[in-house]
Amino acid sequence: MKTPDEIKKGLEACGTLDGDCENCPYDDGRQLLCVDRLRKDAHAYIQHLENKLKAYEWYEGENADENT
């Protein structure tokens, strides 16, 4: 998995209709494969962040009564 900054840069580059492959850290000349890797990394990073949040009791409203 690439770094969070590389993932964000890749998402920004792919976020336009024509794409900005030249500035994308995932660009390897095979557009469909780089987008697939970007999606997988973005998904893995989101899961990583969710797991970090689960370590805190505030995730998904746990202890919501205590935090209000």
ROZA-859914 format. One record per residue: x, y, z of N, C-alpha, C in turn; residue number from 0. Coordinates in Angstrom, 3 decimals. Atoms other than C-alpha are relative to their C-alpha. Layout:
residues N
+----------+----------+----------+----------+----------+----------+----------+----------+----------+-----+
|      nxx |      nyy |      nzz |     caxx |     cayy |     cazz |      cxx |      cyy |      czz | seq |
+----------+----------+----------+----------+----------+----------+----------+----------+----------+-----+
|        X |        Y |        Z |        X |        Y |        Z |        X |        Y |        Z | NUM |
...
+----------+----------+----------+----------+----------+----------+----------+----------+----------+-----+
***
This chain:
residues 68
+----------+----------+----------+----------+----------+----------+----------+----------+----------+-----+
|      nxx |      nyy |      nzz |     caxx |     cayy |     cazz |      cxx |      cyy |      czz | seq |
+----------+----------+----------+----------+----------+----------+----------+----------+----------+-----+
|    0.846 |   -1.175 |    0.000 |    0.000 |    0.000 |    0.000 |    0.889 |    1.234 |    0.000 |   0 |
|   -0.745 |   -1.254 |    0.041 |    1.255 |    3.444 |   -0.877 |   -0.322 |    0.826 |    1.233 |   1 |
|    0.229 |   -0.865 |   -1.162 |    1.419 |    6.227 |    1.699 |   -1.333 |    0.730 |   -0.145 |   2 |
|    1.243 |   -0.777 |    0.090 |   -1.719 |    8.216 |    2.579 |    0.108 |    1.194 |   -0.947 |   3 |
|   -0.157 |   -1.149 |    0.905 |   -0.314 |   11.243 |    0.728 |   -0.005 |   -0.440 |   -1.466 |   4 |
|    0.010 |    0.506 |    1.376 |    0.280 |    9.155 |   -2.404 |   -1.409 |   -0.423 |   -0.411 |   5 |
|    1.380 |    0.390 |    0.292 |   -3.246 |    7.741 |   -2.179 |   -0.831 |    1.230 |   -0.305 |   6 |
|    0.761 |   -1.241 |    0.238 |   -4.716 |   11.249 |   -1.881 |    0.384 |    0.632 |   -1.336 |   7 |
|   -0.448 |   -0.574 |    1.267 |   -2.591 |   12.467 |   -4.793 |   -0.564 |   -0.795 |   -1.181 |   8 |
|    0.578 |    0.842 |    1.042 |   -3.760 |    9.512 |   -6.889 |   -1.484 |    0.255 |   -0.172 |   9 |
|    1.434 |   -0.285 |    0.069 |   -7.402 |   10.186 |   -6.025 |   -0.260 |    1.360 |   -0.643 |  10 |
|    0.138 |   -1.327 |    0.615 |   -6.976 |   13.853 |   -6.957 |    0.281 |   -0.074 |   -1.498 |  11 |
|   -0.365 |    0.111 |    1.410 |   -5.313 |   12.927 |  -10.256 |   -1.086 |   -0.704 |   -0.800 |  12 |
|    1.034 |    0.768 |    0.702 |   -8.056 |   10.455 |  -11.179 |   -1.375 |    0.642 |    0.114 |  13 |
|    1.294 |   -0.628 |   -0.242 |  -10.820 |   12.790 |  -10.081 |   -0.494 |    0.889 |   -1.124 |  14 |
|    0.428 |   -0.805 |    1.140 |  -10.993 |   14.608 |  -13.415 |   -0.407 |   -0.925 |   -1.138 |  15 |
|    0.468 |    0.822 |    1.122 |  -12.669 |   13.384 |  -16.585 |    1.134 |   -0.505 |   -0.869 |  16 |
|   -1.108 |    0.406 |    0.865 |   -9.423 |   13.321 |  -18.546 |    1.151 |   -0.626 |    0.787 |  17 |
|   -1.054 |    0.577 |   -0.834 |   -7.290 |   12.167 |  -15.606 |    1.296 |    0.784 |   -0.109 |  18 |
|   -1.292 |   -0.668 |   -0.024 |   -3.897 |   13.551 |  -14.675 |    1.057 |   -1.056 |    0.308 |  19 |
|   -0.866 |    1.146 |   -0.223 |   -1.890 |   10.374 |  -15.031 |    1.461 |    0.395 |    0.192 |  20 |
|   -1.389 |   -0.435 |   -0.063 |    1.358 |   12.272 |  -15.406 |    0.424 |    0.300 |    1.440 |  21 |
|   -0.317 |   -0.358 |   -1.383 |    1.167 |   13.429 |  -11.767 |   -0.505 |   -1.024 |    1.011 |  22 |
|    0.554 |    1.021 |   -0.875 |   -0.276 |   10.235 |  -10.356 |    1.085 |   -0.988 |    0.427 |  23 |
|   -1.006 |    0.964 |   -0.453 |    1.951 |    8.035 |   -8.173 |   -0.310 |   -1.431 |   -0.422 |  24 |
|    0.379 |    1.348 |    0.438 |    0.066 |    5.003 |   -9.510 |    0.221 |   -0.220 |   -1.492 |  25 |
|   -0.144 |    0.116 |    1.450 |    0.763 |    5.718 |  -13.195 |    1.165 |   -0.911 |   -0.365 |  26 |
|   -1.036 |    0.891 |    0.503 |    2.635 |    2.889 |  -14.808 |   -0.235 |   -0.305 |   -1.479 |  27 |
|    0.289 |    0.175 |    1.411 |    1.258 |    3.235 |  -18.321 |   -1.131 |   -0.966 |   -0.290 |  28 |
|    1.110 |    0.937 |    0.173 |   -1.509 |    0.686 |  -17.760 |   -1.185 |    0.520 |    0.799 |  29 |
|    0.995 |   -0.791 |   -0.704 |   -4.425 |    2.908 |  -16.845 |   -0.982 |   -0.822 |    0.836 |  30 |
|    0.992 |    0.762 |   -0.751 |   -6.949 |    0.280 |  -15.804 |    0.612 |   -0.692 |    1.216 |  31 |
|   -0.641 |    0.663 |   -1.131 |   -4.474 |   -1.531 |  -13.585 |    0.368 |    0.987 |    1.093 |  32 |
|   -0.370 |   -0.979 |   -1.020 |   -3.306 |    1.636 |  -11.836 |   -1.244 |    0.448 |    0.773 |  33 |
|    1.243 |   -0.382 |   -0.674 |   -6.908 |    2.634 |  -11.067 |   -0.432 |   -1.101 |    0.955 |  34 |
|    0.356 |    1.120 |   -0.862 |   -7.533 |   -0.829 |   -9.647 |    0.862 |    0.002 |    1.262 |  35 |
|   -0.901 |   -0.054 |   -1.164 |   -4.476 |   -0.564 |   -7.382 |   -0.349 |    1.178 |    0.899 |  36 |
|    0.395 |   -1.174 |   -0.773 |   -5.557 |    2.928 |   -6.313 |   -1.244 |   -0.302 |    0.823 |  37 |
|    1.227 |    0.348 |   -0.734 |   -9.028 |    1.665 |   -5.372 |    0.290 |   -0.953 |    1.152 |  38 |
|   -0.337 |    0.970 |   -1.049 |   -7.562 |   -1.243 |   -3.413 |    0.739 |    0.677 |    1.155 |  39 |
|   -0.730 |   -0.712 |   -1.043 |   -5.152 |    1.027 |   -1.542 |   -0.920 |    0.944 |    0.775 |  40 |
|    0.927 |   -0.909 |   -0.671 |   -7.883 |    3.579 |   -0.797 |   -0.905 |   -0.786 |    0.948 |  41 |
|    0.844 |    0.850 |   -0.838 |  -10.123 |    0.801 |    0.526 |    0.773 |   -0.498 |    1.220 |  42 |
|   -0.822 |    0.496 |   -1.108 |   -7.307 |   -0.647 |    2.650 |    0.289 |    1.111 |    1.002 |  43 |
|   -0.299 |   -1.108 |   -0.909 |   -6.479 |    2.782 |    4.058 |   -1.238 |    0.403 |    0.795 |  44 |
|    1.240 |   -0.294 |   -0.720 |  -10.121 |    3.470 |    4.939 |   -0.208 |   -1.041 |    1.099 |  45 |
|    0.131 |    1.048 |   -1.009 |  -10.240 |    0.110 |    6.728 |    0.994 |    0.204 |    1.142 |  46 |
|   -1.019 |   -0.282 |   -1.012 |   -7.022 |    1.006 |    8.546 |   -0.473 |    1.110 |    0.933 |  47 |
|    0.489 |   -1.106 |   -0.823 |   -8.533 |    4.292 |    9.728 |   -1.182 |   -0.428 |    0.860 |  48 |
|    1.136 |    0.506 |   -0.775 |  -11.747 |    2.557 |   10.799 |    0.476 |   -0.844 |    1.180 |  49 |
|   -0.531 |    0.826 |   -1.086 |   -9.742 |    0.055 |   12.838 |    0.643 |    0.854 |    1.084 |  50 |
|   -0.570 |   -0.905 |   -0.992 |   -7.869 |    2.896 |   14.509 |   -1.105 |    0.664 |    0.810 |  51 |
|    1.114 |   -0.623 |   -0.707 |  -11.166 |    4.562 |   15.356 |   -0.664 |   -0.965 |    0.973 |  52 |
|    0.609 |    1.003 |   -0.873 |  -12.503 |    1.331 |   16.818 |    0.756 |   -0.119 |    1.317 |  53 |
|   -0.792 |    0.057 |   -1.219 |   -9.682 |    1.518 |   19.342 |   -0.490 |    1.028 |    1.023 |  54 |
|    0.556 |   -1.020 |   -0.881 |  -11.408 |    4.571 |   20.775 |   -1.460 |   -0.317 |    0.280 |  55 |
|    1.362 |    0.351 |   -0.397 |  -14.671 |    4.212 |   22.587 |   -1.056 |    0.855 |   -0.683 |  56 |
|    0.970 |   -0.891 |    0.633 |  -16.300 |    6.976 |   20.556 |   -0.500 |   -0.554 |   -1.326 |  57 |
|    0.365 |    0.520 |    1.312 |  -16.535 |    4.891 |   17.370 |   -1.411 |   -0.574 |    0.011 |  58 |
|    1.355 |    0.512 |    0.196 |  -20.072 |    4.126 |   16.166 |   -0.892 |    0.281 |    1.200 |  59 |
|    0.893 |   -0.416 |   -1.069 |  -21.615 |    5.941 |   19.100 |    0.176 |   -0.735 |    1.311 |  60 |
|   -0.233 |    0.655 |   -1.286 |  -20.158 |    3.765 |   21.827 |    0.177 |    1.078 |    1.052 |  61 |
|   -0.071 |   -0.945 |   -1.112 |  -20.491 |    5.577 |   25.139 |   -0.554 |    1.355 |   -0.398 |  62 |
|    0.585 |   -1.272 |    0.447 |  -22.594 |    8.228 |   23.393 |   -0.594 |    0.761 |    1.168 |  63 |
|    0.581 |   -0.659 |   -1.158 |  -24.334 |    8.950 |   26.687 |    1.059 |    0.703 |    0.830 |  64 |
|   -1.081 |   -0.608 |   -0.774 |  -20.991 |    9.680 |   28.356 |    0.587 |    1.228 |   -0.679 |  65 |
|   -0.592 |   -1.104 |    0.760 |  -19.900 |   12.077 |   25.577 |   -0.959 |    1.173 |   -0.193 |  66 |
|    0.953 |   -1.105 |    0.186 |  -23.032 |   14.239 |   25.638 |   -0.182 |    0.795 |    1.241 |  67 |
+----------+----------+----------+----------+----------+----------+----------+----------+----------+-----+
***
